[in-house]
Amino acid sequence: MKLSRIFIALVVLFICNTTLAKSTNEDDVTEIKKVIEAFRVSIIDKDKQTFKSLFYSESIPWIAVFSDEMLNIKRKIKPNYPRSVDFGKFGPPVKMISDDEEQEEKMWNIKVESDGYLGSVHFNYSDHRNGVKKAFGTEAWDLVKGDSGWKIVSIKYTVTEVL
């Protein structure tokens, strides 16, 4: 009798913990989605302060990997054109926002995962300048949850230019 009560208590505890974990995970996913939307809108609005606040630091890896299609075209002009480039070495991410052109990064097929401390985002994107699609590919972010919320610690993406 006593053993069955202990068993029932353990089952209830397990169910409560599982529900709490799912709720917390859903909250984290919701918060990460807010980071994604702030990223997207700050590019359109040229809101450099908001954009800058989304990153863990000003020196994150921001790595582009060029598609075979793009690479073949580029290497006809410049034979040593690199397969990938870390744009982070050229300065903080906020430098990606143009002062001169309208910009928009369209995103779809967004997948977010989190354990409550680390997060990852993976999606398809297309970059538009002055309303014209210039490039597309897939993009992946790594995020960490700090005292001030979720911050992007790295960005990796594939690039195919629209010619």
Number of C-alpha atoms within 10 A of each C-alpha: 6 6 8 9 10 11 12 11 12 12 12 12 12 12 12 12 12 12 12 12 14 13 12 15 17 16 14 23 21 13 15 25 17 13 21 19 12 17 20 17 17 20 20 16 14 19 15 18 10 16 21 17 17 21 22 19 15 14 16 19 19 20 19 18 18 21 16 12 11 15 21 14 14 15 13 10 9 11 11 10 15 12 13 16 15 14 18 19 13 11 13 17 22 19 13 15 19 14 10 9 13 16 24 22 17 14 19 11 10 14 13 18 17 20 15 16 13 15 21 18 20 20 17 17 20 20 19 17 15 11 11 12 17 15 17 21 18 18 20 18 19 17 24 20 19 11 7 8 15 23 22 23 19 20 21 19 20 18 24 18 17 12 8
